[in-house]
Amino acid sequence: MRAAVYVRVSTEEQAAEGYSLDAQKSVLEDYCVAEGWNVHAVYEDDGYSGRNDKRPAYRRMMAEMDSWDVILVIKMDRIHRNSRNFMAMMDRLNRNGKMFVSSTESLDTTNALGRFVVDMIQRLSQLESEQIGERTHMGMREKAESLGNSDSRKRTMGFTAPFGYRLEDGRLAAEPDEMRVVNRIFAEYLDGSPMDWIAFSLNGEGRLTRKGNPWNKFNIRNILHNPVYAGFMRWEDLLIRHDAETVLSPEEFNSLQERMASRTRDPRKRNVDRIPECYL
């Protein structure tokens, strides 16, 4: 029997709990020796989530299916944390006469009862994963709700600083060269220049975006709609005040949003993205 040994970790926590790549490989190689199987290859995905199949080693293993007879993992949740993806994999294995073995769960997928048990365990694993995601989201929201009143030096949610800013010790700080471009974008729009013209003008002078791409009306619009330039970072439906340099006041920002909405031809798209009064 030729075994495709698959190992995966997604976080340091899993490694601390005994699921490190080396620990998994050691157990599974011993399992192969005990069963008299040959290890065709060890496929390692380091730092990838099991909630989808966008993992290079996993995809390479499935592409090399003709070279092995059985997938061997230490636990089912190492291969998939989504029941639909897991069952799709099982269907593919069955069609190709391949087997799946979880060394610590003693699962036999060659009969109906075994497949039923595998499905139920996988659904429980998915439930656990989704609950962890919900708790993580709740924790992040609680943090976001408290940041505005926090005296901590770190007052961001770990997001990438928008154009015009950089992160310094967890706080926003102005990036002078970029901020001059941002000020120009707001000034020219307020003077009546269309977004397309502003983008054309910047590109003509060789002033590109942070990623080195040409400006267009969409990234110009994103800047004009972002309350960060009026003193507020956005996280979902929350606004978090920051103390970095701004381009305009919240009142001026709201006036600009109304002006932009009035220029929208379709009445259904005239949404005014204002900073609520409770933040002013």
Summary of the structure (lengths in Angstrom):
residues: 280
radius of gyration: 26.5
end to end distance: 69.2
largest distance: 78.1
contacts: 774
relative contact order: 0.08
helix: 51%
strand: 15%
